[in-house]
């Protein structure tokens, strides 16, 4: 399965409907940010990678993300197994491969010893950077000479260090990417209209909705402001302004909406 791609002519806005998916999406963005700046290779990019890793560590320190990922993997496995029993028109070979992948990820994640990222949390360099990062500009050379020395080391050496520090998160990243991909591909978008820039819809609370996706043509001069929960949600289409608060669009807006279950 691959995440459905939208045309470059659209901007996509996503809104998680529970805290677990909210956490997964925050991590997804941070991991994508890591990829981008790892490829850049400069010492300034290395700074951003370190700052991103500190954000990831903060999320892991506040939440039992390993447990959350295992629960979600088990839930998806149970749903797919039920589909295999109750639906006749289904690609069983493909389903078996997906179930096997879920089982493998779950098993490997379960067998991962200790808390993910713990070794990095105990790294002296990361501890010192973390302590100074709360101060604006607090990672200057006179604050952290050891960090300054590392930033000016050979590019290949820095790259090896960064890849080693990122490696412990690879397994849970794969699990999160697979889970979010399932959720995003479980529904087909519908075309909707927001009257005077406002749209509201009730959700069937008996169904496990996970995520909302709103796609707007890139050429349109507004953005989507989404709020709500598992019972009801609203979308306001706002016109941005660089000098004052955005205002709600006064005209009807046509957009694509996907309410993702799974």
Backbone as CSV, one residue per row, in Angstrom:
resi,resn,N_x,N_y,N_z,CA_x,CA_y,CA_z,C_x,C_y,C_z
1,UNK,0.836,-1.201,0.000,0.000,0.000,0.000,0.866,1.243,0.000
2,UNK,0.430,2.251,-0.703,1.140,3.522,-0.679,0.145,4.630,-0.413
3,UNK,0.623,5.681,0.209,-0.252,6.796,0.522,-0.757,7.421,-0.762
4,UNK,-2.084,7.639,-0.891,-2.607,8.228,-2.110,-2.034,9.615,-2.324
5,UNK,-1.540,9.860,-3.523,-0.897,11.142,-3.786,-1.906,12.100,-4.390
6,UNK,-1.858,13.327,-3.935,-2.689,14.367,-4.506,-1.892,15.097,-5.569
7,UNK,-2.616,15.674,-6.510,-1.972,16.495,-7.508,-1.238,17.646,-6.831
8,UNK,-0.181,18.110,-7.474,0.540,19.283,-6.966,-0.357,20.524,-6.964
9,UNK,-1.507,20.406,-7.617,-2.428,21.535,-7.674,-3.255,21.666,-6.403
10,UNK,-3.073,20.746,-5.428,-3.842,20.771,-4.186,-2.912,20.926,-2.978
11,UNK,-3.439,21.570,-1.941,-2.784,21.598,-0.636,-3.633,20.753,0.305
12,UNK,-2.991,19.859,1.052,-3.694,18.928,1.929,-3.561,19.359,3.388
13,UNK,-4.690,19.371,4.086,-4.718,19.650,5.523,-5.268,18.408,6.225
14,UNK,-4.546,17.943,7.250,-4.974,16.752,7.986,-5.263,17.109,9.442
15,UNK,-6.242,16.403,10.009,-6.628,16.663,11.392,-6.866,15.345,12.118
16,UNK,-6.024,14.997,13.108,-6.195,13.731,13.844,-7.385,13.810,14.794
17,UNK,-8.075,12.690,14.960,-9.280,12.653,15.791,-9.062,11.967,17.135
18,UNK,-7.825,11.589,17.442,-7.516,11.072,18.776,-6.040,11.334,19.070
19,UNK,-5.682,11.216,20.337,-4.344,11.593,20.771,-3.260,10.679,20.206
20,UNK,-3.583,9.400,20.041,-2.593,8.456,19.503,-2.174,8.854,18.092
21,UNK,-3.145,9.140,17.228,-2.836,9.537,15.860,-2.146,10.897,15.840
22,UNK,-2.519,11.772,16.763,-1.853,13.076,16.880,-0.355,12.890,17.137
23,UNK,-0.019,12.001,18.075,1.384,11.728,18.382,2.108,11.118,17.195
24,UNK,1.468,10.167,16.534,2.085,9.519,15.377,2.384,10.540,14.279
25,UNK,1.453,11.465,14.058,1.658,12.454,13.000,2.756,13.451,13.356
26,UNK,2.868,13.782,14.634,3.968,14.656,15.054,5.314,13.967,14.790
27,UNK,5.403,12.694,15.152,6.633,11.947,14.912,6.920,11.800,13.424
28,UNK,5.882,11.539,12.648,6.058,11.404,11.203,6.710,12.653,10.617
29,UNK,6.210,13.815,11.016,6.780,15.059,10.494,8.230,15.239,10.947
30,UNK,8.511,14.916,12.196,9.877,15.050,12.701,10.832,14.104,11.977
31,UNK,10.389,12.879,11.697,11.238,11.931,10.973,11.483,12.412,9.539
32,UNK,10.478,12.993,8.902,10.655,13.535,7.554,11.630,14.707,7.570
33,UNK,11.549,15.503,8.621,12.491,16.617,8.782,13.915,16.104,8.947
34,UNK,14.069,15.014,9.711,15.385,14.388,9.863,15.960,13.994,8.504
35,UNK,15.146,13.338,7.694,15.609,12.878,6.385,16.138,14.040,5.552
36,UNK,15.377,15.120,5.531,15.750,16.263,4.692,17.094,16.844,5.110
37,UNK,17.258,17.087,6.394,18.481,17.758,6.842,19.669,16.805,6.949
38,UNK,19.409,15.509,7.076,20.515,14.549,7.000,21.167,14.576,5.622
39,UNK,20.348,14.763,4.591,20.867,14.786,3.228,21.644,16.065,2.939
40,UNK,21.325,17.139,3.650,21.986,18.419,3.400,23.480,18.348,3.701
41,UNK,23.821,17.757,4.851,25.224,17.477,5.143,26.034,18.589,5.785
42,UNK,25.555,19.829,5.785,26.352,20.929,6.347,26.273,20.925,7.872
43,UNK,27.164,21.709,8.502,27.133,21.788,9.968,25.846,22.457,10.442
44,UNK,25.303,23.390,9.661,24.035,24.027,10.038,22.889,23.021,9.954
45,UNK,22.931,22.159,8.962,21.926,21.091,8.858,22.055,20.123,10.022
46,UNK,23.289,19.853,10.437,23.501,18.961,11.583,22.882,19.544,12.849
47,UNK,22.945,20.852,12.988,22.292,21.506,14.115,20.782,21.219,14.116
48,UNK,20.179,21.308,12.934,18.738,21.076,12.828,18.412,19.611,13.128
49,UNK,19.256,18.697,12.659,19.045,17.276,12.950,19.085,17.027,14.455
50,UNK,20.061,17.622,15.132,20.165,17.459,16.591,18.929,18.035,17.277
51,UNK,18.496,19.225,16.851,17.306,19.843,17.444,16.068,18.983,17.209
52,UNK,15.990,18.379,16.032,14.850,17.501,15.718,14.888,16.240,16.562
53,UNK,16.070,15.688,16.743,16.213,14.507,17.599,15.803,14.820,19.043
54,UNK,16.134,16.017,19.497,15.732,16.411,20.851,14.212,16.496,20.964
55,UNK,13.548,16.983,19.909,12.076,17.009,19.900,11.509,15.590,19.948
56,UNK,12.121,14.688,19.181,11.674,13.285,19.167,11.857,12.662,20.549
57,UNK,13.011,12.906,21.153,13.274,12.375,22.491,12.284,12.908,23.514
58,UNK,11.898,14.170,23.361,10.920,14.765,24.274,9.578,14.035,24.171
59,UNK,9.157,13.722,22.951,7.903,12.981,22.768,7.998,11.585,23.373
60,UNK,9.140,10.942,23.201,9.308,9.596,23.747,9.392,9.613,25.270
61,UNK,9.941,10.681,25.831,10.055,10.748,27.289,8.695,10.982,27.948
62,UNK,7.783,11.634,27.220,6.463,11.956,27.783,5.421,10.876,27.522
63,UNK,5.671,10.005,26.546,4.658,9.037,26.128,5.267,7.654,25.943
64,UNK,4.480,6.626,26.232,4.911,5.247,25.988,4.551,4.896,24.546
65,UNK,5.352,5.420,23.613,5.027,5.286,22.199,5.191,3.857,21.693
66,UNK,6.072,3.116,22.309,6.213,1.707,21.945,4.917,0.956,22.223
67,UNK,4.337,1.164,23.397,3.070,0.536,23.756,1.947,1.002,22.845
68,UNK,1.910,2.304,22.525,0.864,2.847,21.653,0.948,2.235,20.264
69,UNK,2.161,2.097,19.734,2.331,1.504,18.411,1.923,0.024,18.409
70,UNK,2.282,-0.709,19.461,1.908,-2.122,19.551,0.394,-2.288,19.612
71,UNK,-0.286,-1.445,20.372,-1.755,-1.514,20.447,-2.378,-1.276,19.078
72,UNK,-1.838,-0.296,18.359,-2.404,0.034,17.046,-2.105,-1.065,16.029
73,UNK,-0.923,-1.666,16.089,-0.601,-2.796,15.202,-1.539,-3.972,15.460
74,UNK,-1.790,-4.262,16.733,-2.702,-5.352,17.087,-4.118,-5.054,16.607
75,UNK,-4.543,-3.809,16.732,-5.896,-3.431,16.320,-6.067,-3.597,14.810
76,UNK,-5.069,-3.171,14.054,-5.142,-3.308,12.605,-5.103,-4.773,12.180
77,UNK,-4.287,-5.561,12.855,-4.233,-6.994,12.539,-5.591,-7.646,12.764
78,UNK,-6.257,-7.282,13.861,-7.576,-7.860,14.167,-8.612,-7.456,13.122
79,UNK,-8.576,-6.193,12.688,-9.523,-5.724,11.669,-9.306,-6.442,10.350
80,UNK,-8.048,-6.578,9.939,-7.744,-7.250,8.669,-8.101,-8.737,8.727
81,UNK,-7.851,-9.367,9.858,-8.218,-10.780,10.014,-9.731,-10.958,9.907
82,UNK,-10.490,-10.011,10.477,-11.952,-10.062,10.386,-12.411,-9.868,8.946
83,UNK,-11.752,-8.964,8.227,-12.077,-8.761,6.809,-11.837,-10.033,6.012
84,UNK,-10.760,-10.732,6.314,-10.431,-11.970,5.601,-11.509,-13.033,5.811
85,UNK,-12.115,-13.046,7.011,-13.153,-14.046,7.306,-14.507,-13.692,6.696
86,UNK,-14.787,-12.383,6.589,-16.150,-11.962,6.239,-16.331,-11.460,4.816
87,UNK,-15.261,-11.229,4.096,-15.401,-10.714,2.740,-14.872,-11.716,1.730
88,UNK,-15.648,-11.924,0.692,-15.249,-12.879,-0.328,-14.380,-12.232,-1.405
89,UNK,-14.789,-11.046,-1.858,-14.050,-10.377,-2.924,-12.877,-9.619,-2.326
90,UNK,-11.782,-10.314,-2.149,-10.612,-9.710,-1.520,-9.346,-10.386,-2.059
91,UNK,-8.284,-9.628,-2.171,-7.004,-10.172,-2.635,-6.306,-10.814,-1.429
92,UNK,-6.481,-12.141,-1.299,-5.968,-12.816,-0.114,-4.447,-12.853,-0.075
93,UNK,-3.807,-12.927,-1.226,-2.337,-12.916,-1.244,-1.802,-11.595,-0.690
94,UNK,-2.414,-10.506,-1.143,-2.001,-9.191,-0.669,-2.298,-9.035,0.817
95,UNK,-3.475,-9.513,1.232,-3.855,-9.407,2.634,-2.908,-10.214,3.519
96,UNK,-2.543,-11.422,3.063,-1.620,-12.247,3.843,-0.270,-11.565,4.009
97,UNK,0.195,-10.887,2.962,1.478,-10.185,3.040,1.407,-9.030,4.041
98,UNK,0.277,-8.308,4.021,0.108,-7.189,4.958,0.058,-7.702,6.393
99,UNK,-0.707,-8.779,6.608,-0.804,-9.355,7.953,0.560,-9.846,8.436
100,UNK,1.322,-10.456,7.520,2.656,-10.940,7.881,3.566,-9.771,8.254
101,UNK,3.464,-8.670,7.505,4.279,-7.489,7.790,3.909,-6.896,9.151
102,UNK,2.602,-6.827,9.438,2.149,-6.323,10.731,2.651,-7.204,11.869
103,UNK,2.567,-8.508,11.665,3.012,-9.444,12.699,4.514,-9.325,12.947
104,UNK,5.281,-9.194,11.860,6.739,-9.056,11.990,7.103,-7.772,12.730
105,UNK,6.475,-6.663,12.335,6.747,-5.392,13.004,6.391,-5.460,14.486
106,UNK,5.233,-6.056,14.762,4.787,-6.164,16.153,5.764,-7.003,16.969
107,UNK,6.192,-8.124,16.409,7.117,-9.026,17.108,8.459,-8.341,17.361
108,UNK,9.001,-7.673,16.339,10.302,-7.019,16.483,10.231,-5.853,17.464
109,UNK,9.124,-5.127,17.412,8.965,-3.998,18.323,8.813,-4.488,19.760
110,UNK,8.055,-5.548,19.937,7.855,-6.123,21.272,9.182,-6.618,21.852
111,UNK,10.032,-7.163,20.988,11.304,-7.728,21.446,12.396,-6.673,21.607
112,UNK,12.111,-5.431,21.213,13.096,-4.362,21.393,13.280,-4.095,22.879
113,UNK,14.475,-4.293,23.402,14.668,-4.153,24.855,14.663,-2.700,25.315
114,UNK,14.141,-2.480,26.503,14.206,-1.167,27.132,13.374,-0.109,26.436
115,UNK,13.585,1.113,26.840,12.857,2.251,26.296,13.568,2.757,25.047
116,UNK,12.810,2.957,23.984,13.389,3.412,22.726,14.030,4.787,22.907
117,UNK,15.272,4.916,22.439,15.981,6.187,22.530,16.646,6.441,23.868
118,UNK,16.588,5.451,24.791,17.138,5.672,26.130,18.639,5.957,26.089
119,UNK,19.370,5.235,25.247,20.823,5.435,25.170,21.155,6.849,24.723
120,UNK,20.331,7.394,23.839,20.557,8.759,23.370,20.235,9.768,24.468
121,UNK,19.191,9.469,25.248,18.824,10.357,26.363,19.940,10.433,27.404
122,UNK,20.745,9.362,27.501,21.817,9.308,28.492,23.158,9.784,27.927
123,UNK,23.186,10.162,26.661,24.402,10.654,26.018,24.765,12.026,26.584
124,UNK,26.006,12.182,27.048,26.432,13.435,27.692,26.291,14.638,26.771
125,UNK,26.649,14.472,25.489,26.548,15.584,24.548,25.092,16.011,24.394
126,UNK,24.191,15.025,24.263,22.770,15.354,24.102,22.201,15.985,25.365
127,UNK,22.655,15.517,26.511,22.187,16.120,27.764,22.570,17.593,27.841
128,UNK,23.819,17.889,27.490,24.272,19.278,27.573,23.560,20.154,26.547
129,UNK,23.356,19.629,25.336,22.645,20.397,24.308,21.204,20.637,24.735
130,UNK,20.570,19.600,25.289,19.181,19.711,25.739,19.028,20.787,26.803
131,UNK,19.958,20.825,27.730,19.888,21.811,28.821,20.030,23.231,28.306
132,UNK,20.869,23.416,27.292,21.106,24.756,26.770,20.076,25.172,25.719
133,UNK,19.373,24.205,25.146,18.425,24.504,24.066,17.214,25.285,24.543
134,UNK,16.960,25.289,25.837,15.828,26.054,26.359,16.126,27.553,26.383
135,UNK,17.403,27.913,26.186,17.827,29.315,26.168,17.944,29.767,24.715
136,UNK,17.296,30.854,24.324,17.450,31.336,22.938,18.919,31.552,22.588
137,UNK,19.380,30.878,21.540,20.781,30.982,21.149,21.724,30.311,22.115
138,UNK,21.199,29.399,22.938,21.982,28.810,24.013,22.981,27.749,23.610
139,UNK,23.080,27.451,22.297,24.040,26.433,21.852,25.201,27.081,21.081
140,UNK,25.536,28.320,21.449,26.688,28.989,20.840,27.986,28.284,21.245
141,UNK,29.050,28.606,20.538,30.333,27.940,20.771,30.832,28.158,22.197
142,UNK,30.599,29.348,22.775,31.084,29.605,24.129,30.236,28.891,25.187
143,UNK,28.995,28.479,24.813,28.154,27.701,25.724,28.520,26.221,25.688
144,UNK,28.732,25.720,24.471,28.959,24.278,24.279,30.161,24.054,23.358
145,UNK,31.374,24.220,23.871,32.552,24.041,23.013,32.674,22.623,22.451
146,UNK,32.211,21.607,23.197,32.280,20.230,22.692,31.366,20.060,21.478
147,UNK,30.191,20.669,21.520,29.262,20.640,20.389,29.857,21.409,19.207
148,UNK,30.474,22.547,19.496,31.119,23.356,18.457,32.215,22.551,17.763
149,UNK,32.994,21.818,18.541,34.058,20.973,17.969,33.452,19.906,17.059
150,UNK,32.380,19.250,17.539,31.741,18.191,16.741,31.172,18.749,15.438
151,UNK,30.564,19.926,15.511,29.974,20.540,14.319,31.029,20.858,13.262
152,UNK,32.270,21.068,13.686,33.343,21.382,12.747,34.212,20.170,12.417
153,UNK,33.757,18.990,12.796,34.476,17.770,12.429,34.154,17.403,10.984
154,UNK,34.803,16.376,10.495,34.626,15.943,9.109,33.161,15.615,8.819
155,UNK,32.673,15.992,7.638,31.275,15.765,7.269,30.891,14.285,7.366
156,UNK,31.791,13.417,6.904,31.504,11.978,6.927,31.389,11.464,8.359
157,UNK,32.211,11.995,9.254,32.150,11.591,10.664,30.831,12.020,11.286
158,UNK,30.455,13.291,11.029,29.171,13.764,11.557,28.018,12.935,11.019
159,UNK,28.091,12.603,9.745,27.043,11.796,9.120,26.936,10.439,9.791
160,UNK,28.060,9.790,10.067,28.051,8.476,10.730,27.448,8.587,12.127
161,UNK,27.822,9.626,12.855,27.277,9.818,14.200,25.765,10.015,14.153
162,UNK,25.317,10.864,13.237,23.888,11.151,13.139,23.092,9.903,12.769
163,UNK,23.600,9.141,11.821,22.908,7.910,11.417,22.848,6.914,12.574
164,UNK,23.907,6.861,13.368,23.930,5.966,14.531,22.913,6.418,15.576
165,UNK,22.776,7.726,15.756,21.838,8.240,16.756,20.377,8.096,16.299
166,UNK,20.164,8.149,15.002,18.806,8.018,14.457,18.361,6.546,14.404
167,UNK,19.310,5.626,14.271,19.014,4.207,14.039,18.034,3.571,15.035
168,UNK,18.108,3.861,16.348,17.188,3.196,17.279,15.710,3.463,17.020
169,UNK,15.413,4.497,16.233,14.013,4.856,15.977,13.482,4.244,14.676
170,UNK,14.317,3.505,13.950,13.932,3.012,12.623,12.723,2.080,12.678
171,UNK,12.698,1.179,13.653,11.624,0.184,13.713,10.277,0.835,14.028
172,UNK,10.240,1.673,15.046,8.962,2.303,15.396,8.546,3.290,14.307
173,UNK,9.518,3.876,13.623,9.158,4.736,12.495,8.460,3.932,11.407
174,UNK,8.971,2.752,11.075,8.340,1.894,10.072,6.917,1.530,10.472
175,UNK,6.730,1.226,11.766,5.403,0.861,12.257,4.436,2.036,12.117
176,UNK,4.873,3.219,12.518,4.015,4.400,12.451,3.672,4.755,11.010
177,UNK,4.660,4.672,10.118,4.407,4.980,8.709,3.410,4.004,8.104
178,UNK,3.533,2.738,8.442,2.613,1.734,7.907,1.198,1.954,8.436
179,UNK,1.074,2.250,9.729,-0.237,2.474,10.329,-0.916,3.708,9.735
180,UNK,-0.185,4.804,9.608,-0.769,6.013,9.044,-1.135,5.813,7.583
181,UNK,-0.348,5.026,6.885,-0.654,4.734,5.485,-1.963,3.955,5.369
182,UNK,-2.166,2.966,6.232,-3.425,2.226,6.254,-4.602,3.167,6.460
183,UNK,-4.463,4.035,7.448,-5.559,4.937,7.790,-5.875,5.875,6.625
184,UNK,-4.847,6.394,5.987,-5.058,7.358,4.903,-5.652,6.726,3.649
185,UNK,-5.409,5.439,3.454,-5.884,4.775,2.237,-7.192,4.018,2.434
186,UNK,-7.812,4.164,3.591,-9.002,3.360,3.888,-10.281,3.969,3.354
187,UNK,-10.238,5.188,2.854,-11.460,5.847,2.411,-11.203,6.622,1.124
188,UNK,-12.292,6.878,0.413,-12.231,7.624,-0.848,-12.713,9.046,-0.593
189,UNK,-12.014,10.051,-1.107,-12.453,11.426,-0.886,-13.768,11.744,-1.586
190,UNK,-14.540,12.618,-0.975,-15.787,13.097,-1.573,-15.671,14.593,-1.804
191,UNK,-16.426,15.076,-2.780,-16.428,16.517,-3.037,-17.509,17.166,-2.188
192,UNK,-17.137,18.199,-1.442,-18.067,18.869,-0.543,-18.067,20.366,-0.824
193,UNK,-19.094,21.030,-0.297,-19.193,22.479,-0.455,-19.394,23.133,0.908
194,UNK,-18.592,24.134,1.194,-18.714,24.898,2.436,-19.450,26.188,2.131
195,UNK,-20.593,26.364,2.777,-21.405,27.555,2.547,-20.777,28.762,3.249
196,UNK,-20.468,29.781,2.474,-19.817,30.987,3.001,-18.588,30.637,3.839
197,UNK,-17.831,29.661,3.351,-16.575,29.290,4.004,-16.714,28.463,5.255
198,UNK,-17.925,27.929,5.516,-18.147,27.149,6.742,-18.759,25.793,6.405
199,UNK,-18.198,24.737,7.028,-18.697,23.370,6.800,-18.709,22.641,8.143
200,UNK,-19.804,21.911,8.394,-19.921,21.131,9.622,-20.517,19.768,9.289
201,UNK,-20.043,18.756,9.994,-20.550,17.408,9.733,-20.514,16.586,11.010
202,UNK,-21.544,15.778,11.213,-21.583,14.834,12.325,-20.954,13.522,11.895
203,UNK,-20.259,12.884,12.810,-19.658,11.579,12.563,-20.417,10.509,13.342
204,UNK,-20.479,9.322,12.787,-21.086,8.190,13.489,-20.146,7.777,14.622
205,UNK,-20.538,8.058,15.861,-19.641,7.818,16.996,-19.380,6.331,17.244
206,UNK,-20.167,5.453,16.603,-19.947,4.005,16.771,-18.817,3.512,15.873
207,UNK,-18.359,4.353,14.952,-17.292,3.968,14.038,-15.975,4.639,14.468
208,UNK,-14.872,3.918,14.345,-13.583,4.440,14.841,-12.888,5.373,13.847
209,UNK,-13.448,6.552,13.639,-12.784,7.515,12.765,-11.458,7.959,13.391
210,UNK,-10.445,8.055,12.540,-9.096,8.344,13.013,-8.557,9.696,12.540
211,UNK,-8.968,10.091,11.338,-8.272,11.205,10.697,-9.184,11.866,9.660
212,UNK,-9.104,13.199,9.569,-9.774,13.958,8.518,-8.726,14.496,7.562
213,UNK,-9.067,14.511,6.272,-8.165,15.069,5.258,-8.961,16.022,4.378
214,UNK,-8.472,17.232,4.255,-9.138,18.252,3.456,-8.162,18.720,2.380
215,UNK,-8.588,18.630,1.128,-7.739,19.040,0.008,-8.356,20.255,-0.678
216,UNK,-7.554,21.294,-0.838,-7.997,22.546,-1.448,-7.111,22.849,-2.656
217,UNK,-7.701,23.273,-3.771,-6.866,23.674,-4.910,-5.847,24.732,-4.499
218,UNK,-4.615,24.524,-4.901,-3.521,25.413,-4.490,-3.765,26.858,-4.906
219,UNK,-4.472,27.061,-6.001,-4.681,28.412,-6.515,-5.673,29.218,-5.685
220,UNK,-6.440,28.548,-4.818,-7.444,29.264,-4.025,-6.781,30.057,-2.893
221,UNK,-7.295,31.260,-2.583,-6.633,32.149,-1.619,-7.079,31.946,-0.175
222,UNK,-7.174,30.693,0.281,-7.588,30.449,1.662,-7.007,29.129,2.158
223,UNK,-7.055,28.950,3.482,-6.592,27.704,4.088,-7.712,27.128,4.953
224,UNK,-7.577,25.845,5.313,-8.601,25.153,6.104,-8.228,25.169,7.574
225,UNK,-9.151,25.618,8.413,-8.984,25.600,9.869,-9.981,24.575,10.408
226,UNK,-9.460,23.446,10.885,-10.311,22.307,11.268,-10.335,22.179,12.788
227,UNK,-11.514,21.893,13.331,-11.646,21.644,14.762,-12.730,20.599,14.971
228,UNK,-12.710,19.958,16.148,-13.748,18.974,16.446,-13.190,17.729,17.099
229,UNK,-14.007,16.684,17.113,-13.630,15.421,17.741,-14.341,14.270,17.062
230,UNK,-14.523,13.168,17.812,-15.054,11.956,17.187,-16.551,12.021,16.904
231,UNK,-17.266,13.026,17.441,-18.704,13.146,17.208,-19.051,14.131,16.092
232,UNK,-18.297,15.226,16.005,-18.618,16.268,15.040,-17.374,17.097,14.769
233,UNK,-17.307,17.657,13.573,-16.186,18.534,13.261,-16.664,19.703,12.400
234,UNK,-15.894,20.759,12.415,-16.169,21.928,11.586,-14.911,22.307,10.814
235,UNK,-15.143,22.904,9.655,-14.041,23.415,8.834,-14.383,24.850,8.458
236,UNK,-13.480,25.752,8.740,-13.623,27.142,8.328,-12.520,27.437,7.311
237,UNK,-12.904,28.036,6.210,-11.941,28.396,5.184,-11.584,29.869,5.366
238,UNK,-10.325,30.082,5.722,-9.858,31.397,6.153,-8.937,32.031,5.112
239,UNK,-9.081,33.338,4.969,-8.217,34.100,4.066,-7.061,34.679,4.890
240,UNK,-5.828,34.300,4.569,-4.686,34.778,5.366,-4.407,36.253,5.125
241,UNK,-3.817,36.867,6.124,-3.420,38.274,6.031,-2.141,38.446,6.839
242,UNK,-1.142,39.018,6.219,0.170,39.136,6.868,0.187,40.189,7.963
243,UNK,-0.799,41.077,7.989,-0.768,42.178,8.947,-1.839,42.099,10.035
244,UNK,-2.854,41.237,9.850,-3.899,41.126,10.856,-4.464,39.713,10.872
245,UNK,-5.446,39.475,11.740,-6.008,38.134,11.885,-6.684,37.683,10.591
246,UNK,-6.561,36.367,10.264,-7.270,35.850,9.085,-8.780,36.013,9.250
247,UNK,-9.476,36.168,8.132,-10.936,36.285,8.161,-11.543,35.137,7.370
248,UNK,-12.760,34.744,7.776,-13.431,33.643,7.106,-13.858,34.059,5.704
249,UNK,-13.674,33.157,4.765,-14.072,33.388,3.385,-15.589,33.598,3.309
250,UNK,-16.055,34.540,2.535,-17.481,34.842,2.448,-18.176,34.112,1.312
251,UNK,-17.418,33.447,0.459,-18.017,32.745,-0.670,-18.037,31.245,-0.419
252,UNK,-18.851,30.529,-1.189,-18.904,29.073,-1.081,-17.578,28.479,-1.562
253,UNK,-17.174,27.407,-0.899,-15.887,26.771,-1.196,-16.113,25.301,-1.525
254,UNK,-15.579,24.851,-2.637,-15.620,23.436,-3.006,-14.278,22.803,-2.641
255,UNK,-14.334,21.654,-1.983,-13.107,20.998,-1.536,-13.308,19.487,-1.497
256,UNK,-12.209,18.758,-1.307,-12.259,17.295,-1.161,-12.105,16.944,0.304
257,UNK,-12.979,16.042,0.772,-12.955,15.613,2.175,-12.819,14.102,2.244
258,UNK,-11.904,13.631,3.094,-11.772,12.204,3.367,-11.875,11.991,4.879
259,UNK,-12.861,11.199,5.292,-13.019,10.819,6.690,-12.475,9.407,6.841
260,UNK,-11.306,9.273,7.444,-10.578,8.017,7.457,-10.930,7.172,8.679
261,UNK,-11.356,5.954,8.401,-11.624,4.981,9.451,-10.397,4.110,9.683
262,UNK,-10.635,2.859,10.043,-9.659,1.773,10.203,-9.167,1.720,11.637
